[in-house]
């Protein structure tokens, strides 16, 4: 058994943050019932190209291990089905703007009266209170509003967003953690609770030492490209045929590094012998290191540096990672048969539970694929199910 076998999740989320949360719960064994709009489904079904078969690759990336049920929540019949689902559920997750669920008749207070044991999780852009509570939650907006983009990009250029939707994903991860904590409390109390996650707060929490530096000094840290404020050399360097990251984090590693690159004299040079001096003399030192590292190919440097315990790594393409030895050796790529998309592949959940392994991965559902199955389980007859029409 996986840890959440027997837990039913009603998933009223779409796009990334909420679906990422519910996908993680599905990986852990929960039965996730994804409620989608008739005719169009989750917005991310239209985030394409690229497609795989008839499905948007974007949708496929965050919706495995789920069942798709099409419901029109604007209709009384759709809301009646949702009510029955909630009566049978352990968790509800939604990422509408504040107030939408209340207007549908399924805000937390109403659901609490109906199902006291339900864990109810709401993911919003900026929280249910505060000056930005009515603003929508979008990844790039959250990255910018929380200072993350101001820290990312070249020191003398424009701010950059991350290459992956980090605000969405960290919000989804935090939501799954909150839900698991609430389920643990429920074992003792029998009661559910409200779990609130805002993308703004989840992303701001990633500032960690940058926020600490501001609180300590009153000065906002500025973006430095790939450089580290307090460690040199600790950044990205160009090799003869690609790029590597180098992290020489102490004086012992520095001496080894100097020996490997054939410049042992640098280890005793008073300008570079200690970490504070290397920081103070950053630019001349980096000019030397850059010139040396461009003389050999990427993998040649890694083969020299890694055995000496000098932190280093390649800057790899997504393709190199997905087809690489590390994920293959760790059995971290799921292959999931899909009716129209063929074999859907995705990187598995990174949690390794050796007693209750996460060993089942079902392909993301087609729109409305499980409507009949779920409605039948709720007690609806064939004529009632047929009345809901096509997805």
C-alpha positions as CSV (number, residue, x, y, z in Angstrom):
1,X,0.0,0.0,0.0
2,X,1.0,3.6,-0.6
3,X,0.6,5.9,2.4
4,X,-2.6,7.6,1.3
5,X,-4.5,4.6,0.0
6,X,-8.2,5.0,1.0
7,X,-8.0,8.9,1.1
8,X,-10.4,10.5,-1.4
9,X,-9.4,14.0,-2.7
10,X,-11.9,16.3,-4.5
11,X,-9.7,18.4,-6.8
12,X,-11.2,21.7,-7.9
13,X,-7.9,23.1,-9.1
14,X,-6.4,24.0,-12.5
15,X,-3.3,25.1,-14.3
16,X,-0.2,24.3,-12.1
17,X,-0.1,25.1,-8.4
18,X,-3.2,23.2,-7.4
19,X,-2.7,20.3,-9.9
20,X,0.9,19.9,-8.7
21,X,-0.4,19.6,-5.1
22,X,-3.0,17.0,-6.0
23,X,-0.6,15.1,-8.2
24,X,1.7,14.6,-5.3
25,X,-1.2,13.4,-3.2
26,X,-2.1,11.0,-6.0
27,X,1.5,9.7,-6.1
28,X,1.2,9.0,-2.4
29,X,-1.8,6.8,-3.1
30,X,-4.9,9.1,-2.7
31,X,-7.8,8.8,-5.0
32,X,-7.8,12.2,-6.7
33,X,-11.1,13.1,-8.5
34,X,-10.4,16.1,-10.8
35,X,-13.4,18.2,-11.5
36,X,-13.3,19.9,-14.9
37,X,-15.4,22.2,-16.9
38,X,-17.6,20.8,-19.7
39,X,-16.1,21.1,-23.2
40,X,-12.7,22.6,-22.2
41,X,-11.5,21.1,-18.9
42,X,-8.5,22.4,-17.1
43,X,-7.1,25.6,-18.7
44,X,-3.8,23.8,-19.2
45,X,-5.3,21.4,-21.7
46,X,-5.1,24.3,-24.1
47,X,-1.5,25.3,-23.2
48,X,0.0,24.0,-26.4
49,X,1.9,23.3,-28.5
50,X,3.7,21.0,-27.9
51,X,1.2,18.2,-27.9
52,X,1.6,14.5,-27.4
53,X,-1.0,12.9,-29.4
54,X,-4.2,14.9,-28.7
55,X,-3.0,16.1,-25.3
56,X,-1.1,19.2,-24.3
57,X,2.3,18.3,-22.8
58,X,1.7,21.0,-20.3
59,X,-1.4,19.3,-18.9
60,X,0.3,15.9,-19.0
61,X,3.1,17.2,-16.7
62,X,1.0,17.8,-13.6
63,X,-2.1,15.5,-13.8
64,X,-1.0,11.9,-13.5
65,X,-2.7,9.6,-10.9
66,X,-6.1,11.4,-11.2
67,X,-9.6,10.7,-12.4
68,X,-11.3,13.3,-14.6
69,X,-15.0,14.1,-13.9
70,X,-16.8,16.7,-16.0
71,X,-19.3,18.9,-13.9
72,X,-21.0,22.2,-14.7
73,X,-20.8,23.8,-11.3
74,X,-23.0,26.6,-12.5
75,X,-25.9,24.2,-12.7
76,X,-27.9,22.8,-9.8
77,X,-27.3,19.3,-11.0
78,X,-23.5,19.8,-11.0
79,X,-23.5,21.3,-7.6
80,X,-25.6,18.4,-6.3
81,X,-23.0,15.9,-7.6
82,X,-20.2,18.0,-6.0
83,X,-22.0,17.9,-2.7
84,X,-22.2,14.1,-2.8
85,X,-18.5,13.9,-3.7
86,X,-17.7,16.1,-0.7
87,X,-19.8,13.8,1.6
88,X,-17.6,10.9,0.6
89,X,-14.2,12.8,0.6
90,X,-11.4,13.3,3.0
91,X,-9.8,16.3,1.3
92,X,-10.9,19.2,-0.9
93,X,-8.4,21.3,-2.8
94,X,-9.4,24.5,-4.7
95,X,-7.5,27.4,-6.2
96,X,-10.3,29.8,-7.2
97,X,-10.0,33.5,-6.3
98,X,-11.3,34.3,-2.8
99,X,-15.1,34.3,-2.7
100,X,-15.8,32.0,-5.7
101,X,-16.4,28.9,-3.6
102,X,-18.7,30.8,-1.3
103,X,-20.8,31.9,-4.2
104,X,-21.1,28.3,-5.4
105,X,-22.3,27.4,-1.9
106,X,-19.1,25.4,-1.0
107,X,-17.0,27.9,1.0
108,X,-15.2,26.4,4.0
109,X,-17.8,27.3,6.6
110,X,-20.6,25.7,4.6
111,X,-18.6,22.6,3.9
112,X,-17.4,22.3,7.5
113,X,-21.0,22.1,8.6
114,X,-21.7,19.4,6.1
115,X,-18.5,17.4,6.5
116,X,-16.6,18.3,9.7
117,X,-13.9,15.7,9.1
118,X,-12.9,17.2,5.7
119,X,-9.5,18.8,5.2
120,X,-10.2,21.9,3.0
121,X,-7.2,23.5,1.3
122,X,-7.4,26.8,-0.6
123,X,-4.5,28.0,-2.7
124,X,-4.7,31.7,-3.7
125,X,-2.4,34.3,-5.2
126,X,-2.1,36.6,-2.2
127,X,-4.2,35.1,0.6
128,X,-7.8,35.5,1.6
129,X,-7.0,38.8,3.4
130,X,-4.7,41.7,3.0
131,X,-4.4,44.4,0.3
132,X,-3.9,42.1,-2.6
133,X,-6.5,39.4,-1.7
134,X,-8.6,40.0,-4.9
135,X,-5.7,39.6,-7.3
136,X,-5.2,36.4,-9.3
137,X,-2.4,34.0,-8.7
138,X,0.0,33.7,-11.6
139,X,3.6,32.4,-11.4
140,X,5.4,35.2,-13.1
141,X,3.5,37.8,-11.1
142,X,4.3,36.0,-7.8
143,X,8.0,35.8,-8.7
144,X,8.2,39.5,-9.4
145,X,6.1,40.7,-6.4
146,X,8.1,38.7,-3.9
147,X,11.6,39.9,-4.9
148,X,12.6,36.6,-6.5
149,X,13.0,38.1,-9.9
150,X,15.0,41.0,-8.6
151,X,17.6,38.5,-7.3
152,X,17.7,36.6,-10.6
153,X,19.5,37.6,-13.8
154,X,22.7,39.5,-14.7
155,X,24.0,42.1,-12.3
156,X,23.9,44.8,-15.0
157,X,20.8,43.6,-16.9
158,X,17.1,42.9,-16.6
159,X,15.5,40.8,-13.9
160,X,14.7,37.2,-15.0
161,X,12.1,34.8,-13.9
162,X,13.1,31.2,-13.2
163,X,13.1,28.7,-16.1
164,X,10.5,26.6,-14.3
165,X,7.3,27.9,-12.6
166,X,8.8,27.9,-9.2
167,X,6.1,29.9,-7.5
168,X,3.4,27.5,-8.7
169,X,5.4,24.4,-7.6
170,X,6.5,25.6,-4.2
171,X,2.9,26.6,-3.5
172,X,1.7,23.2,-4.5
173,X,4.4,21.5,-2.4
174,X,3.5,23.6,0.6
175,X,-0.2,22.8,0.1
176,X,0.5,19.1,0.1
177,X,2.5,19.4,3.3
178,X,-0.3,21.3,5.0
179,X,-2.8,18.7,3.9
180,X,-0.7,15.9,5.2
181,X,-0.2,17.7,8.5
182,X,-4.0,18.3,8.8
183,X,-4.7,14.6,8.1
184,X,-2.3,13.6,10.8
185,X,-4.1,15.9,13.3
186,X,-7.4,14.4,12.2
187,X,-6.3,11.0,13.3
188,X,-6.4,12.3,16.9
189,X,-9.3,14.8,16.8
190,X,-11.6,13.3,14.1
191,X,-11.9,16.9,12.7
192,X,-10.6,18.4,9.5
193,X,-9.5,22.0,9.2
194,X,-8.9,24.9,6.8
195,X,-5.4,24.9,5.1
196,X,-4.6,28.2,3.5
197,X,-1.7,28.7,1.1
198,X,-0.9,31.8,-0.8
199,X,1.6,31.8,-3.7
200,X,2.9,35.1,-2.5
201,X,3.9,33.8,0.9
202,X,5.2,30.4,-0.3
203,X,7.5,32.3,-2.8
204,X,8.5,34.9,-0.3
205,X,9.6,32.1,2.1
206,X,12.2,31.1,-0.5
207,X,14.1,34.3,0.1
208,X,15.6,32.7,3.2
209,X,19.2,34.1,3.7
210,X,18.4,37.1,1.4
211,X,15.6,38.1,3.7
212,X,17.8,37.5,6.7
213,X,20.5,39.8,5.1
214,X,17.9,42.5,4.7
215,X,16.6,42.2,8.2
216,X,20.2,42.3,9.6
217,X,21.4,45.3,7.5
218,X,18.4,47.1,6.1
219,X,19.9,46.8,2.7
220,X,18.2,44.8,-0.1
221,X,20.6,42.3,-1.7
222,X,21.0,42.8,-5.4
223,X,21.2,40.3,-8.2
224,X,24.7,39.1,-9.0
225,X,24.1,36.8,-12.0
226,X,25.5,33.4,-11.1
227,X,28.0,34.8,-8.6
228,X,27.9,34.2,-4.8
229,X,28.2,37.2,-2.5
230,X,30.4,35.6,0.0
231,X,32.2,32.7,-1.8
232,X,34.7,33.0,-4.7
233,X,35.0,31.1,-7.0
234,X,31.4,29.9,-6.7
235,X,29.6,30.4,-10.0
236,X,29.2,29.4,-13.7
237,X,32.2,29.1,-16.0
238,X,32.6,28.4,-19.7
239,X,34.6,25.4,-20.7
240,X,35.9,24.7,-24.2
241,X,32.6,23.0,-25.2
242,X,30.0,24.0,-22.6
243,X,29.4,25.3,-19.1
244,X,30.1,24.1,-15.6
245,X,29.3,25.2,-12.1
246,X,32.1,25.5,-9.7
247,X,31.8,25.8,-5.9
248,X,35.1,26.2,-4.1
249,X,33.6,26.8,-0.7
250,X,36.6,26.7,1.7
251,X,40.4,27.2,1.7
252,X,41.1,23.4,1.6
253,X,39.1,23.0,-1.6
254,X,40.9,26.1,-3.0
255,X,44.3,24.5,-2.6
256,X,43.1,21.3,-4.3
257,X,41.6,23.4,-7.1
258,X,44.8,25.3,-7.7
259,X,46.7,22.0,-7.9
260,X,44.2,20.5,-10.4
261,X,44.3,23.5,-12.7
262,X,48.1,23.5,-12.6
263,X,48.4,26.8,-10.7
264,X,49.6,25.8,-7.2
265,X,51.1,29.3,-6.9
266,X,47.7,30.8,-6.5
267,X,47.0,28.9,-3.3
268,X,49.8,30.8,-1.5
269,X,49.2,34.2,-3.2
270,X,48.2,36.5,-0.3
271,X,45.5,38.0,-2.5
272,X,43.7,34.6,-2.8
273,X,44.9,32.4,0.0
274,X,41.8,32.9,2.2
275,X,38.1,33.1,1.4
276,X,37.7,36.8,2.6
277,X,40.7,37.7,0.4
278,X,39.3,35.9,-2.6
279,X,36.0,37.8,-2.2
280,X,37.9,41.1,-1.9
281,X,39.9,40.3,-5.0
282,X,37.1,38.7,-6.9
283,X,37.6,40.2,-10.4
284,X,41.3,39.5,-11.0
285,X,40.9,36.0,-9.6
286,X,37.8,35.2,-11.8
287,X,39.7,36.4,-14.9
288,X,42.4,33.9,-14.1
289,X,40.0,31.1,-13.5
290,X,37.9,31.8,-16.6
291,X,41.0,31.7,-18.8
292,X,42.1,28.4,-17.4
293,X,38.7,26.6,-17.5
294,X,38.2,27.5,-21.2
295,X,41.2,25.4,-22.1
296,X,39.5,22.0,-21.6
297,X,36.1,20.5,-22.4
298,X,33.3,20.4,-19.8
299,X,33.5,16.7,-19.1
300,X,37.3,16.7,-18.9
301,X,37.2,19.2,-16.1
302,X,34.5,17.3,-14.2
303,X,36.7,14.2,-14.4
304,X,39.6,16.1,-12.9
305,X,37.7,18.1,-10.2
306,X,35.2,15.6,-8.9
307,X,37.6,12.9,-7.7
308,X,39.4,15.6,-5.6
309,X,36.2,16.5,-3.8
310,X,35.9,19.9,-5.5
311,X,32.2,20.7,-5.9
312,X,31.4,21.0,-9.6
313,X,28.7,20.1,-12.1
314,X,27.8,20.4,-15.7
315,X,25.2,22.9,-16.9
316,X,23.1,20.3,-18.7
317,X,20.2,20.6,-21.1
318,X,16.7,19.3,-20.2
319,X,17.3,16.5,-22.7
320,X,20.5,15.4,-21.1
321,X,18.8,15.2,-17.8
322,X,15.7,13.3,-19.0
323,X,17.8,10.8,-20.9
324,X,20.7,10.8,-18.5
325,X,22.3,8.1,-16.4
326,X,21.3,9.5,-13.0
327,X,17.5,9.3,-13.5
328,X,17.8,6.0,-15.3
329,X,19.9,4.4,-12.6
330,X,17.5,5.6,-9.9
331,X,14.4,4.4,-11.9
332,X,13.0,7.9,-11.8
333,X,11.2,8.1,-15.2
334,X,7.6,6.8,-15.2
335,X,6.2,5.3,-18.4
336,X,2.4,5.5,-18.5
337,X,0.2,4.2,-21.3
338,X,-2.4,6.7,-22.5
339,X,-5.3,6.0,-24.9
340,X,-4.5,8.8,-27.3
341,X,-1.0,10.1,-26.4
342,X,0.7,6.7,-26.5
343,X,3.3,6.3,-23.8
344,X,3.5,9.3,-21.5
345,X,6.8,9.7,-19.7
346,X,7.4,11.9,-16.7
347,X,9.8,12.3,-13.8
348,X,8.5,10.4,-10.8
349,X,7.8,11.7,-7.3
350,X,11.2,12.4,-5.6
351,X,10.0,10.9,-2.3
352,X,11.5,7.4,-1.8
353,X,9.5,5.5,0.9
354,X,11.2,2.1,1.2
355,X,8.5,0.6,3.3
356,X,5.5,1.9,1.3
357,X,7.0,2.7,-2.2
358,X,5.3,5.1,-4.6
359,X,5.3,2.5,-7.3
360,X,2.1,3.2,-9.3
361,X,1.8,5.9,-12.0
362,X,-1.3,6.2,-14.1
363,X,-1.3,8.5,-17.1
364,X,-3.2,11.9,-16.9
365,X,-6.8,11.4,-17.7
366,X,-8.7,12.3,-20.8
367,X,-11.3,14.9,-20.3
368,X,-14.3,13.3,-18.5
369,X,-12.7,9.9,-18.7
370,X,-14.0,8.8,-15.3
371,X,-17.3,10.7,-15.1
372,X,-19.5,7.6,-15.4
373,X,-17.4,5.5,-13.0
374,X,-17.4,8.1,-10.3
375,X,-21.1,9.0,-10.7
376,X,-22.0,5.4,-10.6
377,X,-20.1,5.0,-7.3
378,X,-22.1,7.9,-5.9
379,X,-25.3,6.1,-6.6
380,X,-26.4,7.6,-9.9
381,X,-28.2,5.5,-12.4
382,X,-27.6,5.1,-16.1
383,X,-30.3,7.6,-17.1
384,X,-29.1,10.2,-14.6
385,X,-25.5,9.8,-15.9
386,X,-26.6,10.1,-19.5
387,X,-28.4,13.3,-18.7
388,X,-25.0,15.0,-17.9
389,X,-24.2,14.7,-21.6
390,X,-20.8,14.5,-23.3
391,X,-17.6,15.9,-21.7
